Amino acid sequence: MRLPSLFTAASASLATASVLPRQDTSSYPTHDRGNPFIGKSYYVNPAYAEKLNTTLNSFLAKNDALNAARTRAALNVGTFVWVSNMASLPNIDAAIEGARAAKEATGKDQIVGLVLYDLPNRDCSAGESAGEFDLDKDGLNRYKTEFVDPYAAAVGAAEDVSFAIVLEPDSLGNAVTNSGIEFCNKSIPAYKEGIAYAIEKLQFEHVSLYIDAAHGGWLGWDGNLEPTAAVMAEVLSLAGPSAKIRGFSINVSNYNPYRSAYREAFTEWSNSWDESHYATSLSAHLTEKGLPAHFIVDQGRVALPGARAEWGEWCNVNPTGFGMRPTTKTGNRNVDSIVWIKPGGESDGACGMEGAPRAGEWFDEFAQMLVNNAQPCLEPVWPPSPLDEPEDA
């Protein structure tokens, strides 16, 4: 599930910026249910917190009390729950019960972030996160009946819980730039049909859907913006005339900053040189297609300035840190929320940093780096001192 090396193919010759029409985001009567994150707590995924405890213990073993305390802060950050194969479908029920327990304990409504990620022939241009369904083996039908249907049934039954669901990271970007790859060209029609089917099945009032729109380094080039909006409009149309989405997710599992004070050299010819600019660049084209120009932006990890020589570097980038914490105070009217979608510390694959494990496995050295380089810094959470403990009555 990674950025293909061909993302600049449609834009390498662009040396001047196009003039975009003025955006009008005043109303989306057929799509807009309001920002679903406002007034809610971001659900803290205990499974991810358990992995971070490994990193906390690593810092303690090195007598690094400060970074251990910073890791405790990360334990309390809301993160998305990934449902990326049939075996992980029970993660939905676990999140529902966890959100109910959190509301009971805190009195605060929760919003559960989920990722739906199991298309047939998944990751057609990279292959590090290939899925379990093969188009040549009835993969599209199996995706619908064995993955999407039970996914929708679990979510639909929990009417007392709010959900924000990201649909199929890094899939439709291939429809914009990578149809020249034979395997992608074969897979793209199934991507469109599969995502449309998921949209149709997830039409619940307590669910806000965000189709993944890759990131600014891939689709943010001027020549890719209109085709991206066209693909999104096609998919939503396939979902049926009454189908609704809230918007789009960007930068999922990537490393781009939301707002960068330092412009990297490889962004020179792009108006989408950070993710806030990408959201603004794409929004006008979405509006022209009648689509809702609302975004959530993954900042679960952000590359430090100078960490990458080119935008196409996607695997366990070093150095990287945890990014902005989840918030609806985004400074961009098109952006609903900053979120943490990719679980920081899970490897991108056996590539990038030396010693990296397979995709999805815990990479503790990388997680330690995220804590140490977090921007803004994580506020330390210190364990209670024995002197703070109440005396026995």
N, C-alpha and C positions, 0 to 999 in steps of 0.2 A: 504494500500500500504506500507507494512512494512516488515522488516526482520523477517523471521520465526525463531522459536526457534530451528529448526532442521538443521541449516546451517552447523554445525560442524559434522554432522553424517557421511559424507564421508571422514572426515579428522581427526577425534579425535585421531586416532592411529598413526598419522604421527609424528615421533620424529626426523627425519632427513630430510634435504633439498635435493630435487632432483636437478640434474644438467640439466639445460635447454640448448638447442642448441643456438648458437650465432645467434642473430636476424639480419636480413637483411631488412632494411626498405628503401632501396635506391629507389625503384620504385614500383608502383602499377598501371600498364598501363590500367587496366580495371576498376579501381575504383577512382583513385586519380585526383581530380579536383583542388587541392591546398587547403591550409588552408583558409577556407571561412571567418575567423575573421580578417585576416590581412588587415589593411588599412580601417577598418570600425569602426563606433561607435556602441557600444552595446545599443540596443533600451531600453529606460527607459519606463517602463510600468506605465502609469498614474494611473491605477486602484490600483496597489500596493502602489504607492506613496500616494494615498489618504488614504489608511489604515495606513501607517506610520505617517501620520499627526495626527492621534489619539494618537499615542505614543508621538509625539512631544508635543502635548497639555498636555499630562499627566505629562511630565517633567516640562513644564512651570507652571502647577498647583502646583507643589512641589517646585517651585523656583529653579529648577535645570537647570540653563541656559547652563552649559557646555554640559550636555547630550542632551539637546534640540538642541544645535548647532551641535553636532555629528549626531543627527538624520537627520538634514537637509542635511548632507553629504550623508547619506544612501538614501535619496530621489533621488539623482542624479546617483545612481548605476543602470546599466542596468540589468534587470531581465527577466526571461522567462515568457511567457504568457501560462497559463494552459487552455487546452480545454479538459474537462474531462467528458462531457455529451453533449447530443444534445442541451440542453438549452444554453450551452456556446459556440456553434459554431459561434455566432456573434462576439465573442472576436477576431476572426481572422480578420474580416473586420475592427474592431476598431483599431487593431494593424497596419494594412496596412495603414490606413489613418493617424494614429499617426506617423508612420515612414516617410511617405511622408511629413507631416508637419514639422517633426524634421529636415529632410534634407533641406527643403526650408529655415528653420530658421537658420540653422548652416552651410549649405553648405557641410555637411559631409554625405557620404553614411552610411546608417544604416544597421545593421543585426538584424533581428527580431528572437528571440528565441521562439519557440513554443514547447509545449508538447502535444503529441497525447496520450490520456489515457482514454480508455473506453471499453476495451475488455469484452466480455461476461464472466460471472463468475469471474470477476476481484478480485484480492487480495485473492486468493484461500486458502492461508495458514494463513492469519491473520484476515481479515474481517473488519478492521476498515474503509476501503475505498471501500467497495463493490459497484459495479457499477449498471447500470440500465438495462443491458441486461442479460437474463437468457438463457442458452443453451437449456433448456427444452422447451422454448417458442420462438423458431426460433431466438435465440439470435445472432448466428453467421451471418446469412443472414441480420438481422437488423443492426448489427454492420457495415457490409460492405455497405449497401445501404443507411442507414439513418444517419451514422456517417462519415465513411471514404470517401464516394463519395462526399458529400457536402464539407467536409474538403479539399479534393484534388482540387475540383473545385474552391474554394475560393483562395487557395494558387496559383494554376496554373494560374489564371487570372491576378495575380499581378506580371508580369514579370519584373517590374522596382524595385522590392524589393527583397533583399536577405534574405533567411530563413535558420536557423539551427533548425532542428526538432528532438526532442527526442521521440523515439517510445516506448511506453508502459513500464514505469518504474516498476521494481520489478516483471516482468512477467516471463521471460525465466529462471530466477534463479530457479524458481520452477521446471522447466523441468530438471535441473541438480541435485537438491538435494531432491525434495519433491514429487516424484512420488508415494512414499509410503502412502501419504495422499490421501484418496479416492476421495475427492472433487477435489484435484489438478490433480490426475491421469485422471479424467474425463475431466478436463478443458484444460490440456496441449496441446492436438492436436488442439484445437480451437485457443489457444494462437499462436501456430506456423502458422497456416493457416491465422489467422487474421492479424498478423504482416507482413507476406509475401504479403498479399493482399495490405496492406497500402504501403509497399515498391514499389510494382508494380505501384500503382496509383500515387505515388509522384515522378515519374521520370522526374523531371524538371531541367533544367540547373541552375536555380536560387535557387535551394533547395539542402541543404546538410543534409543527413540523418544520425542519430546516433541511433543505436539499443542499448537499455539499457542493461548493463551487471552488474547490482547490484553494489557490492562494495567488497573491499578486505577482509572484515571480513566474507563475505558469500561465494564468489566464488574464493577468492584468495589463498586458501589452495592448496598445490601441487596436491593433488588428484582430485581437481575440475577443474583445468585449462584446461586440454585437453578435458574433457567432455563439458566444456563451449564453447570452440572453435568449437567443433563438432556440438553443437546445433545451434550456430550462422550460421555455414556453411550450415546446413540443411535448415534453414529458408530462407537464401538468395537464395539457390537453388530453393526453392519452389516459389520464386518471379519471376523466369524465367531467362534464360541464359544471357539476356542483362541488368538485374537489377544491379544497383550500389548503394552503400552506401559510406559515407565518413568514418564512423568508429563507435565508441561506447561511450555511456555516462556512467559514473560511479559515485557512491556516491550520487545519486539523493535522496534527502530527508533524507539522513543519516548524520552522525556526524564525519566522519573520517577526520583527517587533510591530506592535500596534502603532506607536508613533515614535519614529526614530529621530533623534537629534543628530545622528551621524549617518549621512547618506553614503552607502557603499558604492564603489566605482562601477560594479556590475549593474547597478540600477540606472545608469546615466540616461538612457533613452526611454525610460518608463515613467508615466505619470502615477503609477501604482507602486511607488518605491517603499511604502510600508503598508500595513494592512488597513489602516484608516483611510489612506488615499485610495487603496484598491476598492474599498466599499463605496467610496464616493464616485470613483470612476465607473464602476459597474452599475450603480444605482440608476443613472439616467437611462441606460439601455434596458434595464429591467422594467422601468416605468413605461417606456415606449411600448413594451410588449404586454402591458397590463398586469405585470407581476409585482408583488409586494417587495419593496426595496428595504428589507430589514435584515440585519446580520447579527450573528454571534461570532466572536473572534477568539480562537484558541490561543491562549498565552501561557499554557502549561509549561512551556520551555521556550527560551529565546536565545539565539546565538549572540554572543558578544561581538562588538564591532571588530572586524578584521578576522573573524573566525573562519569565514568562507572566502575562497578565491572566486567562486562563481555561484550563482543562484541555484544551480542544479545540484549542489552538495546537500544531501538529505539524510545521510546515515550517521547517527551518533556523532553529531558535529561537536567539535571541541575547540574552544571553550564555550559552554552554554550554561545558562542559569534559569531558575524558575522566573517567570515573568510576572506581569501585573496580576494581582489577586482578582477573583471574580467580583464584578461590580456592574451596576447599571449606570454609573456615572462615567460615561464614555466620551463626552465632549463631541460626539458626532450623532446627529439626529437619526441617522440611518442604522446605527449600531445599538441593538437591544442590550447587549451585555458582553463584557469580557468574561470568558469561561476557561476552565481547565478541562480539556477533552482528552487529549493524549495523556495517559498516566506516566508522568515524568519518572524515569528510572527503568521503564520497560524498554528493552533493546529494540532498535530499528532493524537489526539483522547482524549477521556476522561480518560486519564491515565498519568502516570509520575508525573509531578508536581501537587500539590494540586490545585483544582479549574479549571483544564484544561477543556475547552469546547469540543464539538464534533469535529471530524476531519474536517479540512478546515475552521473552524470558527476562527475569530481573537482572539488571546490570548495576550492581551496587556502587562500583567506582563512578559510574555516570551519575547515579543519584546523589552521591556525595558532592560531585561537582556542581549539580544543580542547586544544592543548598548553599554551598560556599559562594557561588556567583549570582545568587538571586538578586534581581533588580525589579523593584526596590528590595532592600534587604528584608529578610524575614525577622519579625520582632521576636526576640528570644522568649520562650516560655520555660521558666525554671521550675524544677520539681519543688514541692513544698518542703521547707526546712523542718527538721524535727522540732525546732523551737516554735514553729507555727502550729504544731499539732495541739489540739485542745487537751487539757488535763482530764484524766478520768474523774467522773463525778464521785 
